[in-house]
Amino acid sequence: MESFLKSALAAARAASVEILRFYRGDFEVELKADQTPVTVADRRAEEIIRGMLLADFPDHGFFGEEGGMQHEDADYLWLVDPIDGTKSFVGGYGMFSTQIALMHRNRLVLGVSSAPAAGEVAWASRGLGAMLDGVPMRVSAKTSLAEASVSTGNLQSMARSAQWANLGRIFAQVNRTRGYGDYYHYHRLAAGQLDAVIESDVNILDIAALSVIVEEAGGVFTDLEGHAPGLRTTSVLAAAPGLHGQLLDLLNE
């Protein structure tokens, strides 16, 4: 795991240099088929990451946001979103990140989350704990919803579901609500500065690395129905262990 982590961190650093070359600069923005934006920075960052990881581990598979899946039947599969938060990147504000995760036989085992504009890097691998810029992270010990801080993001699909009313009941019980979104609220959760994150309308490339980071920091990370993250995951309930079960029950009652 240490060799995988070393390579992933090196790839994230190299991608950050390329991303910051374009940040707040003059570049063309295209719309993909799903109407989300993509830029030359996204594509070049992914090319850098793919090239470095597959040079180190040529028998591994690779699943990138821009380039799709390669060698999906490999035992090890890298999951990469070169710029998660491209709208933020295009808008010139720093709520974007590079997400690199490693899956071994359908189990996520490593995550690197690099936020180059903020100068913040979180990483974790199974059995080695979670770190933020070299400092160990640990989720909060909160067990009371009345004391909890909850952050949300990407709630469009939830707004059309029965869970929307349940989310309102959660908001009425907790101490504080925020909508930090993207990488930021997961870093804060893993560091014990926030107690829970609720999201819908995500894909696995957005949250694969972050799930490992949160879990290695002692948190619980599932979808809104309580299932472990996998390639088809589209929602998130991540929380301190003393709160996750309570929130899951309230969301699905």
N, C-alpha and C positions, 0 to 999 in steps of 0.2 A: 504493500500500500504506500509506503514512503516514496518509492520510485515513481508511482503513478502521481502522487501529490506533487512531487518536485517538478515533474513535466507539466502538469496542469497549471501550476503557479507560474512557471516560466512562459507558457503560452498566453496566460492572461496578461502578464506584464508586457509581452511583445504586442499583443493586440491593443492594449491601452495606449501605447506610444502612437500607433497608427490612428486610433480613434481620436485622440487629442489633436492630431495634425489637422483634422477636419472640423472639430468642434468649434462652433460659432464662426465658421468660415463660409465660403461660397461654394456650394455644391448643389447638384441637382437631386430633387426628390421624386421618386417614382411611386406609383401605387400598384401593389400586388393585386392578384385576383380577389382577395378578401378585403380589399380597400384599405389595408394597412400600409404605411409608408416603408420604403427601403431606400438606402443611399449607398454610395460607393464605399462609405466607411463600414457599413454592415458587411458588405461582400468581401472587402479586403481583410477585415478583422477575422472573418470566418476562414478565409483562405490561409491566413497565418496560423490560426489555431489548428486547423486540419493538418496542414503541412508539418507542423512541429510534433503533434501527437502521433500521427501515423508514421513519421520518421522514427520516433522512439518505439512505437508499438505497431508494427506493420500488420500484425494479425488481428488487430482490433477493428470493430465496426465503428461507424461514425454517422451520427444523425444531427444535421445542422439545420437551423432555421431557414437559411437561404439555399443550401445545396441539397437538402433532402437526405435520404438514408443510403448508406453504403455498407455492404456486408452485414446486413441486419441479423444474419444467423450466427455471427461470431459470439463467443462466450462473453467477451467484454465489448460494451457498446458505449462510446462517448456521446453525450447529449449536450449540444452547444447552441446557445443563443448569443451571437456576437454582440448585439446591442439590444438588450431587453429594455424597452422604453424608448423606441426610436422617435416617437412623437415628442418626448422630452428633449432628446438629442437635437432634433430638427428645430424645436422651439428655443433652444439655447439655454435651457436650465438643466441642472445636473442630476435629475432623478432617473438616471439610466445606469445600466450595469452590463457587464459581461458575465454570462452564466455558463459554467463548465461542470458537468457531472459525469460520473462513470457508473454504469450499470453492469453488474456481473450476474448473468443468468437470471435476469428480470428483477434483481434486487439492487437498489441504489446504494453504492458503497463509498462514494467520494463526492465532494462538492466544493467548488471555488466560486465565489461571488465577488467580482471586482467592480468597484464604482470609481472610475478614473477621475471624473470631475470632482468628486468628494475626497479623493485620495484615500479610499477606505477599501480594505480587502478582508473578506471573511473566508475561512476554509475549514473543512472537516473531513475526516475519513473514519471509517468504522474502527472503533477501539482506540482511536488516538485523540478523541475529544474535538472541541470546536475552538477556533481562535479568531480574534479580530485584531488585525495588525500586530500579531504576535502575543496578544494578551488572551488568556483563557476566558471563555464565555460560559455563563450559566444562566438558565432561565429563572424566573422569579419563583418564590415559594408561596405565592398567593393561593388561597383556597376559597376566598369569599368573593362572589360576584360584586358585592357592594363596594369592594376595594379595588376592583379590576379596571385596567385600562385596555380598551379594545379598539383595534384599527381595522378598517375595511377597505376594499378596493374591487373594481370591476364587478359591480353588483347588478348589471343589466338583466341577466337571466334570472337571478333571484327575485328581482322586482316583478317578474311575471309568474312567480310560483307561490305556493302556499307558505313557503318559508319566509316570505317577506314580512308577513304579520308576526311571525315568531321572532324575526330579527328585531322588530320594533319592541317586542316585550323584553328582549335581552337589553336593548339600549336603555329601557326604562329602569333596569335593575343595576347596571354597572356604574362605576364611579366616573368614568371618563370615556368619551368616544373620539376617535380621530380617523382620518382617511389618508394616511400617509402613502399607501400604495407601493407598487413595484418592490425593488429589493429592500427599501429603507425600513419598512415595518418588520420584515423578517430579521434583519440585523438587530434591530432594537429588541425584538422578542427574545432572540438568542442571548442577548447581553443582559437580560433581566430588566430592561427599561420600559417594557411594554408586556402585557400579560396574555394577549390573544390576538389572532389575525383571522378574519373571515373574508373569503373572496369567492367569486364565481367568474366564469368567462376567462379562464386561464388555460394554458396548455402545458404539457409536461416540461417543455423546454424552458418555460418561465420559472418553474418552481422545483425542478429536480435537484439542483445543487443546494437550494435553500432548505429543502426537506432534510437533507443529511446534516446540514449545519444546525438546524433547530433540534433535531433528534439527538445529535451528539452533545448539544448543550443541555440535554435533559428534558426537552420538550416532547410533546406528542403532536404528530403531523399526519392528518388524514384528509380525505375529502369530506364534503358536508354530510355524507351518509356514514362516515366512520371507516371507510376502506383505506388501506395503505396506498400511497401514490404509485402509479404505474403509467405505462405509455398512453393510456386513454383517460387519464385524470383531467378533469375540467373545473374542479373547485377545490377549495382549501378551508379546513378548520385546523389551525395550529395554535397551540396554547400551552401554558404551564400545566404540568400533570394534575395539579389540584383543581384545575378549572375545566379541562377539556371535556370530561364526561358530563359535567353540568351543562355546558354549552351545547354539546351534541344532543342531549336529551331535549333541551328547550327548542333547538332548531327543528327537531323531528317529531314533536309531540302532536 
